[in-house]
Amino acid sequence: MAQTAVLSRLVIRAGLACGFIAPVWWALIIAYSATQFPGYSHLTNFISELAARGSPTQALMRNAGFIFTGALYVIFALALGWRFRRDWRAAFGILALALGGAARIGAGLYPCEPGCDPHVISLNQEWHGRFAEAGYWLMMLAAVLWGVVGNRYARLRHLMALGIGTAAWCATALVLMYLHAEWQGLFQRLASGILSLWVVVFATAVWRLPADSDRVEPVAFAPAGVRLKRRERRAAARRRVSR
């Protein structure tokens, strides 16, 4: 029994570690791929252009970038599922995070056309755009949902403001990306960087929780005095009924 518990904790730790590795690896693979792509600019070019059909970094960015980091996010979500298995509210945030990782895998499986030109119509480009857009919105949703869940735990309460702020700033960056096409690469990286930073902070907060889920005491939304009065009223009502 003890060995099973230790193994379970090690598996959870390994899964949670994916939450650190994925954002860092994503940034590194983008930076390296850009150096292998002549004329590529982080300010004006989309990240997806590194994995576009016919690009010199197509295989590298598709497999080591989109597909690999997407798989890490799915593993991270599975570890969270086991870590918070006794809190049904966490299921929504876990699902959003897992789908966000799956969407990134989909964006890698369907690369856009050379230059990711929106005027070029193809099945690959259409599905790539859908998966990429879904990935951003699902990760923003996950940040907000985990903020709600984290507000119930003493050591995760800071995730509420962090999650809302992450979603707000990421959405702003994406809107600016569409409004200012000349700086689309910059604003896309800003949105991606904000989400990556949230994942790192979130994974760190969960990593530092006590190993045993049963020892994590949820924090009720109502102040202690209000909860005490509620318990007293319920006890008084039970006494009246028993009479």
ChimeraX attribute file (.defattr): number of C-alpha atoms within 10 A of each C-alpha:
attribute: neighborCount
match mode: 1-to-1
recipient: residues
	/A:1	6
	/A:2	7
	/A:3	8
	/A:4	9
	/A:5	11
	/A:6	12
	/A:7	12
	/A:8	14
	/A:9	17
	/A:10	12
	/A:11	14
	/A:12	21
	/A:13	18
	/A:14	14
	/A:15	22
	/A:16	25
	/A:17	19
	/A:18	23
	/A:19	29
	/A:20	21
	/A:21	17
	/A:22	23
	/A:23	22
	/A:24	16
	/A:25	15
	/A:26	20
	/A:27	15
	/A:28	13
	/A:29	17
	/A:30	21
	/A:31	13
	/A:32	13
	/A:33	19
	/A:34	21
	/A:35	12
	/A:36	13
	/A:37	15
	/A:38	9
	/A:39	8
	/A:40	16
	/A:41	14
	/A:42	17
	/A:43	14
	/A:44	16
	/A:45	22
	/A:46	22
	/A:47	23
	/A:48	26
	/A:49	23
	/A:50	30
	/A:51	31
	/A:52	26
	/A:53	21
	/A:54	15
	/A:55	17
	/A:56	16
	/A:57	20
	/A:58	21
	/A:59	16
	/A:60	16
	/A:61	27
	/A:62	25
	/A:63	16
	/A:64	17
	/A:65	26
	/A:66	26
	/A:67	20
	/A:68	19
	/A:69	26
	/A:70	28
	/A:71	19
	/A:72	24
	/A:73	28
	/A:74	25
	/A:75	22
	/A:76	28
	/A:77	26
	/A:78	19
	/A:79	23
	/A:80	24
	/A:81	21
	/A:82	16
	/A:83	23
	/A:84	18
	/A:85	13
	/A:86	12
	/A:87	13
	/A:88	10
	/A:89	15
	/A:90	20
	/A:91	19
	/A:92	16
	/A:93	24
	/A:94	22
	/A:95	17
	/A:96	22
	/A:97	29
	/A:98	26
	/A:99	21
	/A:100	28
	/A:101	29
	/A:102	23
	/A:103	27
	/A:104	27
	/A:105	27
	/A:106	22
	/A:107	28
	/A:108	27
	/A:109	18
	/A:110	22
	/A:111	27
	/A:112	28
	/A:113	23
	/A:114	16
	/A:115	17
	/A:116	21
	/A:117	11
	/A:118	12
	/A:119	6
	/A:120	12
	/A:121	11
	/A:122	12
	/A:123	11
	/A:124	16
	/A:125	22
	/A:126	16
	/A:127	17
	/A:128	26
	/A:129	19
	/A:130	14
	/A:131	21
	/A:132	20
	/A:133	16
	/A:134	18
	/A:135	25
	/A:136	22
	/A:137	16
	/A:138	21
	/A:139	27
	/A:140	27
	/A:141	21
	/A:142	26
	/A:143	27
	/A:144	23
	/A:145	23
	/A:146	26
	/A:147	22
	/A:148	21
	/A:149	21
	/A:150	23
	/A:151	19
	/A:152	18
	/A:153	18
	/A:154	14
	/A:155	18
	/A:156	21
	/A:157	18
	/A:158	15
	/A:159	25
	/A:160	20
	/A:161	14
	/A:162	18
	/A:163	24
	/A:164	19
	/A:165	17
	/A:166	24
	/A:167	24
	/A:168	13
	/A:169	16
	/A:170	25
	/A:171	16
	/A:172	14
	/A:173	21
	/A:174	20
	/A:175	15
	/A:176	17
	/A:177	21
	/A:178	13
	/A:179	11
	/A:180	14
	/A:181	13
	/A:182	13
	/A:183	17
	/A:184	23
	/A:185	19
	/A:186	22
	/A:187	25
	/A:188	24
	/A:189	22
	/A:190	18
	/A:191	23
	/A:192	20
	/A:193	17
	/A:194	18
	/A:195	22
	/A:196	21
	/A:197	15
	/A:198	22
	/A:199	25
	/A:200	18
	/A:201	15
	/A:202	23
	/A:203	19
	/A:204	15
	/A:205	16
	/A:206	19
	/A:207	16
	/A:208	10
	/A:209	16
	/A:210	11
	/A:211	15
	/A:212	10
	/A:213	14
	/A:214	10
	/A:215	9
	/A:216	15
	/A:217	11
	/A:218	16
	/A:219	16
	/A:220	12
	/A:221	11
	/A:222	9
	/A:223	9
	/A:224	11
	/A:225	8
	/A:226	11
	/A:227	13
	/A:228	12
	/A:229	11
	/A:230	12
	/A:231	11
	/A:232	12
	/A:233	12
	/A:234	12
	/A:235	12
	/A:236	12
	/A:237	11
	/A:238	11
	/A:239	10
	/A:240	9
	/A:241	8
	/A:242	7
	/A:243	5
